Amino acid sequence: MHRLIAALLAAASCAGMAQAQNTPPAAAGALLTLEHALDLAGAASPSLDAAAADRRAAAAGQRIAALRPNPSVTVDAENIVGTGPYRDIESLETTASLVLPIERGGKRSARIAVADACSDRAAVAAAIAQADLRRAVITAYAELIAAERRLETARDQAVLAAEWLRGADVRVRAGRASPIEIQRAAVARLNADAAVERAARLADVARFTLARLIGQPVTAPLDMAWFAHVPSGHGPGAPIDSRGTLTLAAAEADLATADAGVRLARSHRVPDLTLSAGARRFEATSDTAAMFSLSIPIPVFDNGKAALAEATAEHQRAEALRRATAIEVDQAIARARADAANAATTAATASGPALRAAEESARIARIGYREGKFGQLDLLDAERTLAETRTAAIDALLAYHIAQAQLDRLTARAPIQDQ
């Protein structure tokens, strides 16, 4: 059954990644390192494409904000198609005018400030998308290695269980053991085979997940040395400071956008002028005359107070969210540091002294069982302890890499914006 699931997942992965054929694949048999996986994911990620499109849109918005209002040309014809002396065009008066809107109150500079703030926010969003993708790839990469190591452990246990069953059968036939040993060994083998099937399914899912992220099937071996390496020195670190992190930079960019919005709303309270200059021609005398006009709206109904109040409230909300974000980021960094340090300690212990002790205990139990010094229950208990210790070591290493990836994401620095 697990082979059918693996085939379906592989087929779906290949079909979904046909669009990424231009991405350089990993060489067959070559090691697929984490950095290579990150490069492949960056080339195939739709989230990065979306972030790049947002940045282009923000850049276009900056150009739009800098544009001034377009002038317009109006042509008026009066005293035509009437009655009496106005039945024909002898009394026609034609006026051609150039109308020029004049912005007041700093509206253009306020628009530019809003567009600049939106551009900065788009840059931060792009960096966040990159950091999120990195965390996702590291997590998927570590989960696949962990799943493969769990599968390897399960297969080793299945081989041992088959050997125990054969050995128990020989011992029972020779009259050296009770028939119950065959039953115990048969149950152990059934459980071991079922564990292999479960581990194989989970490995297939983990492989499919990483393949979707990097945009191509995962056929090369992974970097097991990277997974097994846990650096030392996870003691108390530098004081926690969320300034400059991506999450806080996003909140600060939102605050800057809201601040620019207040300035824009305030500028709209100043009425604009409309200047018109043109020439009028009198058909009856063929004379022409210049004309000028100036119009200004009267803010009787909409004086901009409501819009300014709305923008001010949005600014206050953004300021409150920025303060809340700073607290939350500091707390999250503190938790992530503790999680990474605890996982590193657990991984170092589980994959070091504890694993060596379990392996030595199982080795002694196997020798003693073959020599008749230990019973079957002693052997099964030692092997179960070894399998559990190996699994615990794998889980601890995976927890460390996930916690470290989360910590790196939380402490990722925001891009420096050009002033």
N, C-alpha and C positions, 0 to 999 in steps of 0.2 A: 504493500500500500504506500509506504513512504517513497518508493521509487516512482510511483505514478505521480505523487505530489511534487516530487523533485522535477519530473519531466514537465509538468504543467507550469511550475514556477519558472523554469528555464525558458520555456517557450514564450511565456508572457514577458519575461525580461528582454529576450531578443527582439520581440515585436515592438515593445515600447521604446527600444533604444535604437531603432533603425535610423532615426534622425541624427544620431551622433556619430555617424560613420566617418566624419571628417576629423574626429578626435584621435590622436595617435594612441593605438592600443598598447597594452603591455605585451612585451615580447613573450612568446610561448616559452614556459619554463623559467623565465626570469622572475626575480623577486618583485612582488608588488609592494613597494614601500608605502608608508603612510604619506610621505610628501608627494609621491607620484599619484596616489589616490586623491589627494587634495587638488593637485593640478588638473586631473581628469574631471573631478567634480566641478571645479571652477569653470571649465570649458563647457560643461553640459548643464549647468544649473539654470533653470528658468527663473528662479528668484533673483539671481544676479542680472539676468537680462531685463527683468522688470525694473530692478533698481536703476540700471543704466538708462532705461527709457524714462524713468522719473527724473533723473538728472538732466537729460536732454530737454524734457518738458519744462523743467525749472529754468534752464538756461534760456529757452525761448520766451518764458514768462518775463525774464529780466529784460530782454530786448523789447518786448511789448510794452512793459511798464515805462521804458524810457521814451516812447513815442509821444509826440504832442498831438492834440486834437486836429483832425483834418479840416482844412477850410472847405467852404462850399460856395457854389455859384448859383445864384437865383436869377430868373428872368420873369418879370411880371409884365403883363399886357392889360391895360385898362382902357375904359371908354370904347368898347367894341361890342358889336352885336347887341345893340340896345334899341331904343326908339328915338324918333325925332332926329336930331343932329348926330346921334350916336349909332344910327343904323349901319353905317359903313365904317371905314377905317380912317376917315378924315380927321376924327378927333382922337385917334389912337395915341396912347402914351405908353412907351416901352421903356422898362427899367431893367438894366443888367447890373447886378451887384455881386461883390465878393464878400462873403461872410466869414469872419475869422473869430472862432471862440478863443477867449483869453482866460486861462486858468489862474486862479488866485488862491492864496492861502497855503501854498507849498504842496499842492496836490500831486504834482509830478514827482517831486523828491520823496513824498510819502509813499507813492506807488512803488518807486524804485526800492525804498527801504523794505517794503513788504515782500517784493520779489526777491531781494537779496536774502532775506530771512528764510524764505521758502527754499531757495537754492542751498543755503547752508543746511537746512533740515533734510533735504534730499541727499546731500553728501553724507550726513550722519546715518540716514536710513540705508544707504548703500554699504557703509561700513558695518552696520548691524547685520545686514543680510550676509555679508562675507563672514562675519564672526559666527553667526548662527549656522552657516553651512559648514564651517570648520568644525564646530562642535558636533554637528550631526555626523560628519564623515568620521571623526575620531571615535565617536560612540559606536557607529556601525562597524568600523574596522575592528575595534576591540571586541565587540560582541561576536563577530564572525570568528575571530581567533579563539575566543572563549568557547564558542559552540563547537568548533573543530576539536579543541582539546577535550571537551566533555565527551564528544563522540569517540575520540581515541581511547579515553579512559573506559568508556562503556564497552568498547570492542575488546579491550584487554580483559575486562571482567568476564565478558562472554566466552573468550577463549579459555580462561581459567575455569569457568564453570563447566565447560565441556570436558576439560581434563579431569575435574573433580568427579564428574559423572562416570567417566570411563574408569577412573581409579576406584571409585566406590563399587562399581560393578565387579571389578577384578577382586577386590577385597572380600566382597560378599560371596562370590563364587568360591573363593579359597577358604571360606569359613572363618575369616579373620575379623569380620565386622558384621554388625546387625543389618538386616535388610532395610531398616529405616534410613540408613545412610544413603541408599539409592534414592529414596523418596526426597530426602533433604536436598541431595545434589540435583535431582530433577527439578525441584521447585526453584533452586538457585539459578539453574540454567534458563528456565522459563522467564524468570524475573530479569536476568541479564539480557536475554534476547529482546524483551520488551523495552528495556532501558536503551538498547541500541536503536530501536525503531524511533523512540521518542527523541533521542539526541539527534538522529539523522534528520528528522523533520525540522527540528529547531535550527539545525545547521543550514538546511535548505532555505529557510525563511531568512536567516541572517545573511546568507550569500545573496539572496534576491534583493534584500534591502540595500546592501552596499552596491550591488550592480546598478540599481536604479539611481543611486546618488552619483556614481562616477560615469554613468552613461554607456557602459559596456559590460559584458559578462565577466565575472571574476574567475579566471582560469589559472592564473599564476599563484604560486604559494605566497603566503603573507609573511611579514617580518615577525617571527616568534620571539626573537631577541628583544625587540622593542616592547613586546607585551610583557615579557618576564622581568624587564628592568624597572626597578623601583628606586629612584634616587633617595639618598639619605638627606638629613637636614630639614625635617619637617617640624622643627620646633617653633616657638613663638616668632612670628615675623614682624615686619615693620608695622607701625600703627596703621589702622585701617583708614583710608581716605578715599572717598568715592569721586573726588574731583578729577575731571579729565576722563572718566570712564564713558563708554558709549551710552549706557542707559541714562546717566545723568546729563550727558551732552544732548541727548534727544529731548529731555525735559527742558533744558536751557534753551534749545532751539525753538521749542514750542513757546516758551516765554518771550523770546525775542520776536517771534512772529506776532504774538498777541500785543506786544509793545508797539510794534510797527502798525498794527491794526488800529490802536488807539490814536496814533498820530494821523493816520489816514482819515479816521472818522472825525477828528478835530478839524482837519483841513476842509472837509466837506461842509462845515458850517459857514465857511466864507463863500458867498455867492460868486459865481463866475460872470464874466462880462462877455457880451457878444458884440463885436464891432463890424459894421457893414459900411462899405464904400462902393459907389457905383455911378452910373450915368443914366440919365433919363432923356429920351428923345420924344419930341412933340411932332406928330405927323402933320398937324395942320400948318405949322410954320417951319418944319424941318430943323428946328432948333434943338440943342442939347443943353443939359445942365447937370452939374455934379450933385450928388446927394450923399449924405453921411447919416448914419444912425448908430445909436448905442443903446443896448438893452441890458437890463439886469433884473434877475428874478427877485420877487419879494417873498422872503421866508415867513409867510403867514401861517401855513398849515404844517409844513415840514421844515423845521429849523435845524435839524440835525442832532437835537438833544437826545432823542431816543436811540439813535445809532451810536452816539458817543457813550451813552450809558451801557449799551450792550457790549461795546468793545471794552469798556472799562471793567465790566464784570468778567469778561473772558480773560482779561489780563490778570485780574485777581485770582481767578480759578487756576490759570497757568502757574502763577507764583506759588499758590498753595500746593499744587501737584509737584512742582519742582522741589519744594521742601520735603514733601512726603516721599518723593523718589529718593532723595539723598539719604533719608533714614532707612528706607527699604533696601537700598543698594548696600549700605554699610552692614546691615544685618545679614543680607544674603552673602556678602563676601566673608563675614565672620563664620557663618555656617559652612560655606564651601571650604574655607581653610581648615576648619575642624574635621569636616568629612574627608578631605584629601589626606590630612595627617593621620587620622584614625585608620583609613583604608590602607595607607602605606605601612603603618605598623602591623596591621592584621596580615597584609600580604607578605611582608618580610618574615613574619613568624610562621604563617601557614605554609609558605613555599620554602622555608628554611628548616629550622630545627624540628618543627612538628612533622613536616613531611619526611624528613630523614628518619625520625623515630618510628613513624608508621611503616615506612619501607623496611626498616630493619626488623620490626616486629613481625611483619608478614613473611619476610625471608626465613626467620627462625621458625615460624609456625609451619611453613611449607616443609622445611627439612625435618622438623619433628614429626609432622604427620606422615611423611614417607617412611620414617624410621619407626613409626608406631609409638612415639613418645607422647604425641598430642592427639586428642580426639578431633573428630570432624567439626564439632561446634567451636573448638578453639581456632581451627583454621578459618572457618567461615567468619568468625568474629574479627580475626586479624585482617582478613581480606576486606571485609566491610568497612573496618576502620580506615584501611588504606584508601579505599575508593572515596570514602567521605572526606578524608583529609585532602586528597587530590582535588576533589570537587570544591572544597572550601578554599583551597589555594587559588584555583581558577576564578572562583567568585570574588575573592578578595582582590586579585589583580584587576579584574574587570571593574569592580567598584572603585578602585584607585584611579584607573584611567578615566572613568566617567566623571568622578569627582574633580579630577585635575582639569578635564576639559571644561567642566562647568565653572571652575575657578578662573581659568584662562578667559572664558567668555565674559565673566563678570568684571574682570580687571582689564579687559581690552581697552586700549586707549583710543580716544576719538581723533579723527583726522584734524590737522591744524588748518584752519580756514585762512585763505588769503585776506588780508585786511585792505 
